[in-house]
Amino acid sequence: MNKTNIWIAGARPRTLPAAISPVLVGTALIRRDHHSINYLNALLALFVSLLLQIAVNYSNDYSDGIRGTDNNRVGPVRLVASGLASARAVKQAAFICFAIASALGTILAIRVSWWLVLVGLVSIFAAWNYTGGKRPYGYSGLGEISVFIFFGLVATVGSYVVQSHRISWQSVLISVPVGALSCSLLAINNLRDLPKDSLVGKKTVAVRLGDKRARAMFNALLLLAHLAGLLAAFITPWALITLLFVPISLKISRGIRAGATGAQLIPMLGQVGKLQLFLSTSLAIALLL
């Protein structure tokens, strides 16, 4: 693996749908409200979301790596734990992504409202302290809640607000399937890492619930995503096209219920990422129609 590919792998591309989906759906709702899309604001929101997701991935790699939490794990490449990159270099990569996201976010705040600066600072603080700092909340079972808030509610509603300058119940509703599937990405990660996390004292939701209930929670998140997609029919009946992707969810769910563990869960992570992108794209198209 060459140097460029190492850093691309460390950015964990399979998680990027979690950054794209909320911007896609939140922006599409603008057309449903019969307003014109401000494409510059949409692009700025998209780049900020992507950079924050990549920064989170690098900062988690750094923080887990220096703690030894990532030693002897299965799954995506861990730059620090595997020795492919130094802890200092990975930390710098995370900070560079945070810095660029901050710069673009400031431009967006100038164009929309300065309160976005506060939202950005809180988001960066939450991203770093997920596994970083003295008391990482990701080690206490608060990861899924944080992901739902920031990559569901904040990102989706925020993408709508930078276009409309207001919050609506519709923007909150469509943030639910996006947030639920973002949580599903983390849930399947934590399910895969459950045995190792329990040994090193990382008390994720999966560790706290145990294997059986963690699997039930994952399936509940998939169900919530589809139910919220159905409720979006109150916004537009075209939202029913999200039902086309129920078979994908059922296939993933069957694998989880069948007891897939370790490396068997890695392909499912990619499948959940694709499901999120497919469902969000179809919901965005429904809103545009």
Residue pairs with C-beta under 8 A, 6 or more apart in sequence:
1 9
1 77
1 84
6 77
6 79
6 84
6 85
7 79
7 85
7 93
9 76
9 77
10 57
10 58
10 61
10 77
10 78
10 79
10 84
10 85
10 90
10 93
11 54
11 57
11 58
12 57
12 76
14 76
14 185
14 269
14 270
14 273
15 53
15 57
15 185
15 273
16 50
16 53
16 54
16 273
17 273
17 274
17 276
17 277
17 280
18 53
18 147
18 151
18 181
18 182
18 185
18 273
18 276
19 46
19 49
19 50
19 52
19 53
19 151
19 155
20 46
20 49
20 50
20 277
20 280
21 178
21 181
21 182
21 276
21 277
21 279
21 280
22 49
22 151
22 152
22 155
22 156
22 158
22 159
22 175
22 178
22 179
22 280
23 42
23 45
23 46
23 49
23 155
23 156
23 159
24 280
24 281
24 284
25 156
25 159
25 174
25 175
25 178
25 280
25 283
25 284
25 287
26 45
26 155
26 156
26 157
26 158
26 159
26 160
26 163
26 171
26 174
26 175
27 37
27 42
27 45
27 159
27 160
27 163
27 284
28 283
28 284
28 285
28 287
28 288
29 160
29 168
29 170
29 171
29 174
29 235
29 287
30 36
30 37
30 160
30 163
30 164
31 37
31 287
31 288
32 170
32 235
32 236
32 287
32 288
33 164
33 168
35 163
35 164
37 163
38 162
38 163
40 111
41 108
41 111
41 112
41 162
41 163
42 159
42 162
42 163
44 104
44 105
44 107
44 108
44 111
44 162
45 108
45 158
45 159
45 162
47 101
47 104
48 101
48 104
48 105
48 108
48 120
49 155
49 159
51 97
51 98
51 100
51 101
51 104
52 97
52 98
52 101
52 123
52 124
52 127
53 151
54 97
55 94
55 95
55 97
55 98
55 101
55 124
55 127
56 127
56 130
58 79
58 90
58 91
58 93
58 94
58 97
59 91
59 94
59 127
59 128
59 130
59 131
59 132
60 130
60 131
60 138
61 70
61 78
61 79
61 80
61 81
61 90
62 80
62 87
62 90
62 91
62 94
62 132
63 131
63 132
63 136
64 70
64 78
64 80
64 81
64 131
65 78
65 79
65 80
65 81
65 87
65 90
66 80
66 87
67 131
67 200
68 81
68 200
69 131
69 196
69 197
69 200
69 202
70 78
70 80
70 81
71 81
72 196
73 81
73 193
73 196
74 192
74 262
74 263
74 266
75 189
75 192
75 193
75 263
75 266
75 269
76 266
77 84
79 85
79 89
79 90
80 86
80 87
80 90
94 128
98 124
98 127
98 128
101 120
101 124
102 120
102 124
105 116
105 117
105 120
106 117
106 120
108 116
108 162
109 115
109 116
109 117
109 120
111 162
112 161
112 162
112 165
113 165
116 158
116 162
119 154
119 158
123 150
123 154
126 146
126 149
126 150
127 150
129 135
129 136
129 137
130 136
130 137
130 138
130 143
130 146
131 138
131 139
137 143
137 146
138 146
138 202
138 204
139 201
139 202
139 203
139 204
140 203
141 203
141 204
141 205
141 207
141 208
143 186
143 190
143 204
143 205
144 183
144 186
144 187
144 205
147 179
147 182
147 183
147 185
147 186
148 179
148 180
148 182
148 183
149 179
151 178
151 179
151 182
152 175
152 176
152 178
152 179
152 180
152 182
152 183
153 172
153 175
153 179
155 175
155 178
156 171
156 174
156 175
156 178
156 179
157 167
157 171
157 172
157 175
160 167
160 168
160 171
161 167
161 171
170 235
173 228
173 231
173 232
173 234
173 235
174 228
174 232
174 235
174 283
174 287
176 224
176 225
176 228
176 231
177 224
177 225
177 226
177 228
177 229
177 232
177 242
177 279
177 280
177 283
178 276
178 280
180 221
180 222
180 224
180 225
180 228
181 221
181 222
181 225
181 272
181 275
181 276
181 279
181 280
182 276
183 221
184 218
184 221
184 222
184 225
184 272
184 276
185 269
185 272
185 273
185 276
187 205
187 206
187 214
187 217
187 218
187 221
188 218
188 256
188 265
188 268
188 269
188 272
189 269
190 197
190 204
190 205
190 206
190 207
190 214
191 206
191 211
191 214
191 215
191 218
191 256
191 265
192 261
192 262
192 265
192 266
192 269
193 202
193 204
193 206
194 204
194 206
194 207
194 211
194 214
197 203
197 204
197 206
197 207
198 207
205 214
205 217
206 214
209 217
215 256
215 257
218 256
219 253
219 256
219 257
222 249
222 252
222 253
225 249
225 279
226 242
226 243
226 246
226 249
229 239
229 242
229 243
229 279
229 283
230 239
230 240
230 242
230 243
232 239
232 242
232 283
232 286
233 239
233 240
235 287
236 286
236 287
236 289
238 285
238 286
238 287
238 289
239 283
239 286
239 287
240 286
241 282
241 285
241 286
242 279
242 282
242 283
242 286
244 282
245 275
245 278
245 279
245 282
248 271
248 274
248 275
248 278
249 275
251 271
252 268
252 271
252 272
252 275
255 264
255 268
256 268
260 268
